[in-house]
Amino acid sequence: MYRLDRIGFAYGEKRVLENLSLTFEDGCFYGVIGPNGCGKTTLIDLLGGHLKPDQGAIQMNGSSMTDHSPKELSRIISLVPQDFFINFPYTCKEIVMMGRYPHIPRFARPNGNDLSIVESVIKKTGLAGFVNRFVNQLSGGERQRVVFARSLAQDTSVLLLDEATSNLDMQHTISMLNLAAARVAQGALVISVMQDINLAAMYCDRMICMRNGGVYASGKLEEVLTAKMLREVFHVQAKVEHNPFSGALQVAYQKEVDR
Amino acid sequence: MNSTSKGLFFSEVKRWKNLIKEQGFKVMTVLEDLGSNEKVKYKMVPKKKTESWIQQTKRLPLGWIVFGLSVPLLAAIVLSTGSGFVTIAFTDVIKIVAAKLTGAQNLISHLDELQPVVVLDVRLPRILTSALVGAGLAVSGAVFQGILLNPLADPYTLGVSAGAAFGASLALLFNFTFLGLWSVSVFAFAGALATLMVVIYLTAGGGDFSSGSLILSGIIVAAILSAGVSFIKYLADEEVSIIIFWLMGSFTSKTWAEAGLVTLSLGLGLMVFLFFSRDLNLLALGGRTAGSLGISPRKVSLILLITASLVSAVCVAVSGIIGFVGLLVPHMVRFVTGPDNRRLIPVSALVGSLLLLCADTVTRVVLPREIPIGVITALIGGPFFCYIFRKRQMLRDG
């Protein structure tokens, strides 16, 4: 799906990403972890086409990212951002419907297919009671679910999650990630930036660990998620082992932090 | 019951009521046996599907709203044309216009020679200009609010008015007349345009135009220009009253040329606004998300910003600075249409023109002496805005 070849990016003078090479394949759940400020969000913005790399190139399905118009990209890639604020009293349904805009011609009304997709997404995300509520009066977590629903309604083969569950309670975190995983089972590509490594371990097939604008390690979950990595990248003492209850690798930490 | 247990009881009832409310029922209080055996009964009533008045009216089809506003607008134009120092029956107004359009002179053969002149050369251009300027200010206000993600922005937030005021004051101070009657308007327009370019230059660094930095540079530039206007007023001894009068706005002695100019800019502007109205909706989600939904946020905001500024600059150049229309109208209209710009923009245009036309008619016909229109809009609009704002605050808390 994606092939990143030695890309680099800078905000003005500040280099954020340097010499980064990665590949992403369809039908996989990728977790991106790394300390604060290591360039995870910038990577997501590059993958979404919101930013352009100033070095190297990003190939998508064999063609260069820059060959696609924003409109085309929006039918392939959707994004759930981390923080989200809307100042206008749109109803939740209107926000979810905005996910269909890339599929509806500029002056047309939504057709039956658009409406049924929006309705099923609303049902799946448990937002049925919210459809007529104003989005600027919701709590942070409720708003994040609406935004998640909007990106599902966009019905794309790539889903970028930038700490998309940071404001959600455990129940909704798990049900949203289950929806993303269901997309993966249907062949979609999900790339999710996550702070919670245990949660990432539960859902990811592949993991990318970033440090200082580069890739520290990438590959299968069990190859990347090691005590050595946690010590070297996050400076914490940890033990990684398979947890039969969650059915995944899980990390346990010690209180001591390396200085 | 003592007061503490009573308080506890009522807080418990309140909690319980809220629980029921969440399940989609309404709790009604039924009082029985008033007197010594006071009993309070609560009854559960299924809540209606439409939760509030706003929800219900939101679904009004756009066609109905536009039709429902066009009729009073046309009526207001005709009635207002008939009234004034010389009263003309509204049937005669229609006949005069029809005669002009079709060339059937027999329609107006029964009228005084003066009446067609009053209607066609004096009143209609002024009335149409005021309606068009109202539409222009309201529409660009709606667009500015959309781009700046701020329901309290208006066409003047980026300093268009301050720039126009500075340009006009300069022209009035030095008594520039080399462009004939248009000198002041041309200078006002140039001032507005220059201000916009400075504001965009200040803001455009990297990435998107963030609403915060746009508003901030608008405020800075406007503050400098206001100081400039004050200095010009200080320098101008005799012209100071002319400057002040221009700044307060007026539609006195507007001609067809001005009406035509505003029609042109508003027409072109509306086409751009309606074309990008859906993209403007997406901007409300923030640049990053809007980008992921298939638009280029930087391009869309720049196009809309420049178009809206041009439309409002033409309005200001023609009529002076008329406040509150651009702030108040989109705000009010949003209550009825919702924030969707595809509905908000056309309805704002109609409401804006109706409002400014009525305000202008009040100063022209009703008041004994003509008061600058900017004063009227602020005097009526301000308190009304306070009322709406207060009501909304109450709703939010309650």
Interface residues (C-beta under 8 A of the other chain):
Chain A: Y11 G12 D45 G48 G49 H50 P70 K71 L73 S74 R75 I77 S78 L79 P81 F84 F85 I86 N87 F88 P89 Y90 T91 E94 I95 M98 G99 Y101 P102 R106 N132 Q137 V147 S151 Q154 L160
Chain B: E51 I54 Q55 K58 L149 N150 P151 G206 F275 R278 N281 L282 A284 L285 G286 R288 T289 G291 S292 L293 G294 I295 S296 R334 G338 P339 D340 R396
